[in-house]
Amino acid sequence: MGGLVVAVLAVAAAVHDPTSDAAWVAIPLGVLLVVWGVAFARMSAAETEDDGQTDNEAPSRGPLTRLSEAIALLGVYVVMRMLHRPLDSALVGVGGVLALRLVQLGIGRLVRRREQRDGEPEPLTD
């Protein structure tokens, strides 16, 4: 429902001010939010309980993950531009989201390699 609201408000803003890049980027953001909601609703309970992965396998990059990343990137851009930040600041914000995602993937890969090399990880103790 939120995606529909975002899309309708974005279309209204784009009609009001056709030069607003934030309004034009918010339209696909609203559509992606709707698609994400539909994909999430269609996900069965069996897929969430057991997806066939072992502990040492990389997490799957399913459609929800890809949609979430796209929503985060578009959302950062739209919010930065709606706050009247210049275009370069908005692109730096998008780059920051991408950089954090790459760091997360790299750390996850490093942890999996160490677990495979050393066996099962030791439980953390205080």
N, C-alpha and C positions, 0 to 999 in steps of 0.2 A: 504494500500500500504506500509506503514511503517513497518508493521509486516512482510511482505514478505522480505523487505530489511534486517530487523534484522535477520530473519531466514536464509537467504542466506549467509549473512556475518558470522553468527555463525557457519554454516556448514563449510564454507571455513576455519574459524579459527580452528575448531575442526579437520579438515583434516590436516591442517598445523601443529598443535600442539595437538595431542590426549590427552596429560596430562593436558590441560587447563580446569579446572573445570568451569571457567567463560564462556567459549565457549559452553560447554555442557549444562549449565543452560540457556544460551541465546537462545538455540534452542526452548525449550518449551515457553520461553518468546515471541519469534517471533510468534509462533503458537497461543498463547493466545491473542496477539495483533490482529491477523487476525480474530480469533473467536469473539473478542470484537467488532471489526469493523462491522462484519456481523450481530451480535446481535443488535448493535446500529442502523444499517441501516434498519433492519426488524421491529424495534419498531415503532408502528403506532402512529399517532398524538393523537388518542383517548386515548391511554395508558398514554401519558404524561400529558394530560389535566385533566382527571378525573379517578383516579385509585380506587375510591370507599372508600377511607379512610376519616375518620373524623379527626378533629384537634388533638384529644387526643390519636389516635391510633399510635402504633409504626410504623416507616417506614418499608416497605417491604424489604426483603433481596432477591431481584430478581437476575437473572443471571448476569446482568450488574454490580451489586454491588459486587458479588462474584468474577467475572472476574477482576474487578478493583483492588480488594484487592490482588488477586494472582499476577497480573501484578506489583503492587507496591512492594510486597515482593521479587519477582524474580528480578525486576529492581534494587532494593537496593543492593541485593547480587551481581549482575553482575557488577554494577558500582563500588562497593567497591573493588571487585577482579580485575577489569580492571585498577584501580588506584594502583594496587599492594599492597593493604592492606592485612594483614594476614587473614587467615580463621576465627579466633576468632573475629576480628574486623568486618568482614562482617556479621557474625552471630549476633553480638551485634547490628548492624544496622538493621537487620531484626527483632530482638527482640524489638527494639525501635519503628518500624512501628506497630508491633502487640500491643505493650503497648499503643500507641496513639489511636489505634482503640478501644481498650477495655475502655480507659478513655472516649472516645467520646460516646460509647454505654452506659456507666454508667451515664454520665451526662445527656444524653437524657432521660434515664429511670427516673432519679431523677426529671427532669423538668416535665415530663408527670405526675408523681405521685403528685407533688405539684399542678399542674394545675387541676387535678381531685379533689384533696382535697379542694383547695381554690376556685374553679370555674375558670372563665376566667381570664387570666393574665392581670394585669394593663399595659397600654401602658407606655413605657419608656419616661421620660421627662428629659430634660437637666437642 
